[in-house]
Amino acid sequence: MLKDTILICEDERSISNFISTVLTTNGYEVLVTETGASAYTLITSRCPDLVLLDLGLPDMDGLDIIRAVREWSQMPIIVVSARMREKDKVEALDLGADDYIAKPFGTSELLARIRTALRHTRTRAENASIAQSGVFQTGELRIDYDKRLVFLRDEDVHLTQSEYKIVAMLGKSAGKVLTYDAILRELWGPGATRNNQILRVNMANIRRKIEENPAEPSYIFTEIGVGYRMADGE
C-alpha cells in the first residue's frame, strides 16, 4: 500500500520530533522543516498529501502559507498551534485550513484529525458514489481511495505514488477533461506547469499497466492539446 506523505512545519524541534515519531510509527512518510520558506518550497516541489502547520514560525506567519497554497491547491492543511484566540482559529479556517488543533494535544486526537482530513480529500469528488464508498469503478478498473490502490480485474496494478495520484485525480472527475496544467499544478506544484514531459512519461507508464492496448485506451483518454479524461464510472 502506498504511504501518505505528511509535511510537518514546526520550529520547536522537540514537538516536531515527537510528531514525526508518532506519524512514522503509524505508517506515514514524513517530511520535516522549521521555517515557512522551506515549508513552501517542499509543498510546491513535493506536493505532500497533508501539511501540519504551526502558525508562529521564525520567518513568517503560517497564515501566509495557507493563503499562498490555496491559490493553486486543495491539499489538506491542519494547523497545530499554541494560539488559542478564537480570532486566530477563524482566520486560519477562513483562509482554507481544513482543521485547527490547539497545543498541547493528544496523539489519538492528532491521528484522528489526520485520517479525517485525508479521507475528505479521497472522497472529494463529483461522483457521489466515491464519497459514499471510497471506490470508483469503470469496467474492470477499480480505484480504492482508502487503500490508495488501483485494481484491474481484481489484481493490484502496482502504480507508483505519482501514477496513483494521476489516476485517482482523474477518477474523481470521471467523464470530464482535466487539463495538463491542472494535473501538473495539483500534483507537482505551480512550477511544473511549463513541462508536460513528466506527465506524459507517467501517463505512458500508467497505460502500459492498465490498458490492454495502450494505443487504443479504454480507461484514460487523451484530449489532444487539452488534457486527459477518465471513462465514466458505473
ABEGO torsion letter per residue (X at the ends): XBBBBBBBBBABAAAAAAAAAAAAAAGBBBBBBABAAAAAAAAAAAGBABBBBBABBAABBAAAAAAAAAAABABBBBBBBABABAAAAAAAAAAGBABBBBOBBBAAAAAAAAAAAAAAAAABBABAAAAAAGBBBBEABBBBAAAGBBBBGGBBAGBBAAAAAAAAAAAAABGBBBBAAAAAAAAAEAAAAABAAAAAAAAAAAAAAABABAABBAABBBBBGAEBBBBBBX
